[in-house]
Each structure stands twice: as C-alpha cells, then as structure tokens.
Amino acid sequence: MLMAAFQAVGGPRAVYAVVPLLGAATVWGTYLLGLELAGAWAGAAASVLMLASPIFLMMLIQPMSDVPVAAFWTLACVWSLMPERARASGVAIALAIITRPNLAPLVLIPAALIGITVDRATRWRRPNAPTRRTQRR
C-alpha cells in the first residue's frame, strides 16, 4: 500500500524509493532509540551496527516488507519513550501491523515502554504540587 501511494504521487519510479527511505528511517530510529536508552555513543554504535548488518543490507536492496516493518517498529519504540509522541507511536504500530499482521504481539513492547515512561514522569511529581494552571497570578 505504501508503494502504491508513492507511485500515485511520484510515478512508477518512486516505488523504488520506499525501501531505501525506510531503511534510512530504521538506522535513524536505531540511533534515537540508543540515544534515549543509553546515550549518544550507544545510539551511534547501534546505528552503525544496524547499517553494517549483512542481513539488513540484503533486505535493503530487495523490495520486501522486512525493512519497512523494522522501521515502523523502531520508530514506534522510540516514540513510545516520549510521552508527547504517544500518538505517533500508535500510528507507527498500526502501519507495522498492516505491513506484517503476524507481528501484532510485538505491540506489548511499545505499550510497556509507554507505561514505564508515564510512570517515570509521574513518580517524581509531588502529589499536591501546584501546576501552571492552578497557580494564581
């Protein structure tokens, strides 16, 4: 479906841009995931290892659904670590499940990450602390 959308917008040659663009999104998402979880060096190392993986490179030159689904799940995990982007994570999860329905149980991972992130964000907040909306000017 994604290739059809690219073809409708850019013509028949645009179909060949889908997998390389989503491959780049996978590498970038791997960097962001490593950055969020362990820092800049971990993100850089993870993205270099992803880019140097022979399996990833083989799938990158073939128009298969492995690279797009990897991009969608990687971005879903990255965005689930950012509470303000939980909706974007849901869209990425939906695209991943549409692409590969047999991987639907993986939705538990971003859901757990959203739960951890929300719990971490609310744990350190004082229960009766005034917010910007409740403070008087």
BELLINUR-V601259 format. One record per residue. N is the residue number from 1. RES is the residue in three letters. PHI is phi in whole degrees, -180 to 180 (999 if undefined). PSI is psi in degrees with one decimal (none if undefined). Layout:
N;RES;PHI;PSI
N;RES;PHI;PSI
This chain:
1;MET;999;-37.0
2;LEU;-68;-39.4
3;MET;-65;-36.6
4;ALA;-65;-38.9
5;ALA;-65;-41.5
6;PHE;-65;-38.6
7;GLN;-67;-38.1
8;ALA;-66;-34.0
9;VAL;-85;-45.8
10;GLY;-113;2.9
11;GLY;93;-177.5
12;PRO;-65;-28.9
13;ARG;-76;-20.3
14;ALA;-67;-19.4
15;VAL;-60;-34.5
16;TYR;-77;-4.6
17;ALA;-92;-13.8
18;VAL;-63;-53.8
19;VAL;-67;-44.4
20;PRO;-62;-38.2
21;LEU;-65;-41.7
22;LEU;-73;-25.6
23;GLY;-65;-42.4
24;ALA;-64;-38.2
25;ALA;-65;-34.6
26;THR;-66;-45.6
27;VAL;-65;-43.7
28;TRP;-65;-42.2
29;GLY;-64;-35.0
30;THR;-64;-40.6
31;TYR;-62;-46.8
32;LEU;-64;-37.4
33;LEU;-65;-44.9
34;GLY;-64;-37.7
35;LEU;-63;-44.4
36;GLU;-67;-38.0
37;LEU;-88;-34.8
38;ALA;-141;-2.1
39;GLY;115;175.5
40;ALA;-65;-41.0
41;TRP;-66;-39.9
42;ALA;-66;-40.4
43;GLY;-64;-42.6
44;ALA;-65;-43.6
45;ALA;-65;-41.8
46;ALA;-65;-41.2
47;SER;-70;-36.2
48;VAL;-66;-41.8
49;LEU;-65;-36.7
50;MET;-65;-44.4
51;LEU;-69;-27.8
52;ALA;-92;-0.8
53;SER;-70;124.8
54;PRO;-61;-36.8
55;ILE;-65;-44.0
56;PHE;-63;-42.9
57;LEU;-65;-36.9
58;MET;-66;-42.8
59;MET;-70;-24.8
60;LEU;-70;-29.8
61;ILE;-91;-4.8
62;GLN;-113;136.3
63;PRO;-77;77.8
64;MET;-119;170.8
65;SER;-87;1.7
66;ASP;-68;-45.0
67;VAL;-69;-46.7
68;PRO;-59;-42.1
69;VAL;-69;-33.4
70;ALA;-65;-40.2
71;ALA;-63;-44.9
72;PHE;-65;-43.5
73;TRP;-69;-37.2
74;THR;-64;-46.6
75;LEU;-66;-34.0
76;ALA;-63;-41.6
77;CYS;-68;-41.0
78;VAL;-63;-48.4
79;TRP;-71;-22.9
80;SER;-74;-17.7
81;LEU;-81;-10.6
82;MET;-112;107.5
83;PRO;-56;-31.8
84;GLU;-75;-9.6
85;ARG;-115;25.6
86;ALA;-64;-34.0
87;ARG;-67;-39.7
88;ALA;-63;-35.8
89;SER;-63;-40.5
90;GLY;-64;-38.3
91;VAL;-66;-43.0
92;ALA;-64;-38.4
93;ILE;-64;-43.0
94;ALA;-63;-42.3
95;LEU;-65;-37.9
96;ALA;-66;-41.0
97;ILE;-71;-35.7
98;ILE;-65;-37.9
99;THR;-70;-45.9
100;ARG;-136;90.4
101;PRO;-62;-25.2
102;ASN;-71;-12.1
103;LEU;-98;15.3
104;ALA;-58;-33.9
105;PRO;-62;-16.4
106;LEU;-66;-10.3
107;VAL;-61;-19.6
108;LEU;-65;-29.5
109;ILE;-70;-54.6
110;PRO;-62;-33.1
111;ALA;-63;-41.4
112;ALA;-66;-38.8
113;LEU;-65;-38.3
114;ILE;-64;-42.5
115;GLY;-62;-42.0
116;ILE;-66;-42.4
117;THR;-66;-44.0
118;VAL;-66;-41.0
119;ASP;-64;-42.0
120;ARG;-67;-37.0
121;ALA;-71;-33.5
122;THR;-93;-16.6
123;ARG;-64;-39.4
124;TRP;-90;-1.5
125;ARG;-82;133.6
126;ARG;-69;142.8
127;PRO;-61;-39.3
128;ASN;-110;23.1
129;ALA;-71;136.2
130;PRO;-70;142.2
131;THR;-101;174.8
132;ARG;-62;-32.5
133;ARG;-75;-28.8
134;THR;-92;-13.4
135;GLN;-75;142.5
136;ARG;-92;146.6
137;ARG;-92;none
